Amino acid sequence: MSKYPVMKNFTTRSLNIPFPKKDPHNALAMPIYESVAFEFATAEDIAANFRGELPAHTYSRTSNPTVEYFESKMKALTGAHHVLALSSGMAAISATMLAICKQGDNIISGKNLFGHTLALFEQSLSAYGLETRFVDTTKPELIEPLIDENTRAIYFETVTNPQLEIADISRLAEIANKHNLLLIADSTVTPPSVFNSKSLGVHIEVMSTTKFISGGATAVGGVIIDNGLYDWGKNPNCLAFSKKFGKDAFIARLRKNYYRNFGMPMTAHSANYMIAGLDILELRVERCYRNCMKLGEYFQQNPKVTRVDYPGLEDSPFYDLAMGQFGGVPGTIMTFDLESQAACFQFMNRLKIIRRATNLNDNKSLIIHPYSTIYAEFSEHERGEMGIRPTMMRLSVGIEGAEDLIDDMEQALKTA
Ligand SMILES: *Cc1c(COP(=O)(O)O)cnc(C)c1O
């Protein structure tokens, strides 16, 4: 950050991060470089580039100027050592796992996970001999007994969904560091305007930029953030790269063996949406959060609502961790219950402003009944274990006016 003047505010900083190279036309917005290949002046130059001695863009599956600018913004805004932008949040998670594990290795993961991450760990990676040991990360004392010499990482989500549970991140970092393990956080629901993973000791952050960052659900994407806190010589799969690249070992290995060879790049067009989304991220998050608090109060005083969960509410068991770790903004997803599944369905069908959809952190408020949709394939017992109740709805709170959201709820509840 020393290259830039000191700017305290996230939005001011986002708006003023310089392009990696000066634009020949002095464009104020980063152009979308929709070009696959990039030319070199001489045969000697292109040879030097391929030897790694003349850094430049060559081919957009490996790197692209618009994507690079998005990466440089994320890096400056988070204070990270490196940021790599990929085609999706799932690409960020799968590339990370492939880069740090080999056959026979294991990771320890929080048991309440985004559905496709759970499927990746249980079905896709297990086929390559990578084992996942699941644990309740809100009970860190359960983690150490699961660690053995083949354990490479502890993985968790900053706020689980839809359970809305929060682990003590510094405590997880302590355990990871004691055993030379990586601590990897999926921070999709706690955006960088309110959450700094580096300050809490997280080594690697993975994030679906499809959600908060793109803003308005305009493009699919993901990032891997290397906070520069881990000695890559301590991971046997990164050791060779560590000898050659030192602190840059992880991103060098990722770029070469996974990003490039598996073909996981973010496109220039998607990067353009992410860049625009970042500039107004802080404003959107603040508005969503204020809406969450107003809706929380509304639900708490409404006799038809039998239960409301949001870690930003003072009576939440996770309130103190939410205040300490996420600048008081523990995501903007909340859940609430009505007396029965039938009442939930009737209520949802009568909503006029709040949309019925499965995405998160859109500008629009989105509602879903997880029990009958995302978790429909699980048995009743499994759903019970995961805290997925037939009476519960998940609300991803958007940037509409709170009065309109409450009016919509009110008219839908009257008949529920
Ligand atoms: C959406 C999501 C993902 C996956 O991201 P995609 O961009 O859809 O691939 C991963 N983790 C969490 C917590 C998510 O909400």
The ligand as an ORCA input file, in Angstrom:
! r2SCAN-3c Opt
* xyz 0 1
  C     -21.667    -19.289     -3.962
  C     -20.664    -19.796     -2.988
  C     -19.555    -20.552     -3.426
  C     -19.351    -20.935     -4.872
  O     -19.145    -19.837     -5.693
  P     -19.465    -19.840     -7.283
  O     -18.959    -18.512     -7.717
  O     -20.925    -20.037     -7.473
  O     -18.662    -20.975     -7.875
  C     -18.644    -20.967     -2.471
  N     -18.799    -20.681     -1.167
  C     -19.839    -19.966     -0.710
  C     -19.960    -19.668      0.750
  C     -20.818    -19.509     -1.608
  O     -21.871    -18.812     -1.128
*
